[in-house]
Amino acid sequence: MSYTNHYVKFIKRPESRPTEDVFEMAQENISELKSGEFLLKNVYLSLDPAMVGRMREESNYADSVEVGGVMHCYGIGQVIESKNPKVSKGELRMGQLNMQEYTLSNNPEDSSKINVGLADPTWYLSVTGITGMTAYFAMRDICQPKSGETIVISAGASSVGMIAAQLAKKAGCRVVAIVSTDEKAEGLRGGGIYDDAVSYRNKDTDTLTADLTLACPGGVDMYFDNTSGDISEALLDLYNDYSRIAVIGRLGISHLPDTRKDVGRRDNNVILAKRISKQGMVLLDYKSQYPEAIIQLSGMVHRKEIRFEEDMMHGIEKMPTAFFRVLDGKNKGKQLVKVGDINSYDDPSPVKIGQSIRSKKWLNGFVVNALRSTRTVKSLLPMRA
């Protein structure tokens, strides 16, 4: 059987901040599978700020997208054909599936079968996926929150920022957001998660520093850095002794042709004088610990200890629009695009959004009751120390 695969083609590297002309829609035919191959029909695709780094030639922790190739992204797909003995038709898998309707693979290690008995499929791209686990491990291993401390989170209204804020609040911290606009700041102040919020748009570094000083009267003990650049520079004089900085992203310098040439005040004097710990966080380093984090995060959601939102668009052609919504900060929660349906092979009708997938017979064969292990997995995040 043959399939027509519509995909987003990456056609040129951006000279500064990415613009719409870096993408174009294209299609290809996928014909008979070879021995060892399996085919995924992609269902949900994820949009993440880190995708900007994949567009550049400069050295990064992940491979760059080749010009003329399919634009990278993570996603969840369902196996619709398999000639690989390790992969079964009907199972759901998560991995770097890229901006396309179908993903052909011959390596089961490139994706992971997901446990739908523990979390809904989209959660693996949001609260128990890249977003939630990034916040979780950064808070646990780098920020190490203690009751009574103050944390500042840049891109505070982002999906990862919101989860990090709730984990810090759960630990008993004062939580302050940096966001783009006054409207966003006002919304966060009344949202029950952040204690205060400040905006950076149309402000110089000194003005932002003054605003942060008012929001953090006791100084800053932790910085969850989603932006880098001038926004992060504004905190340099606010750190307390032994502060911790988790470098998560570089949204604040995504407009530069080469992020290695970002300029600003050097921070070594402050780091030395205040004995600050500053560390980059790459989720791939924690791959062996994903199951434990998924158990912990899904448990928090079920117990209503953390909440999250998903912003869903529909259709592969919406991927570029969704990408720029993330860059512009227009998304309301984790940005996802639905490009297909989950199908039951006992019941050919698709599982619609909002319908409980746990009732589907074909899922029962590979649902693992991972919740049994919660008795032996200690809480990974120190709370109210």
Summary of the structure (lengths in Angstrom):
residues: 385
radius of gyration: 21.4
end to end distance: 58.6
largest distance: 65.9
contacts: 1236
relative contact order: 0.16
helix: 32%
strand: 24%
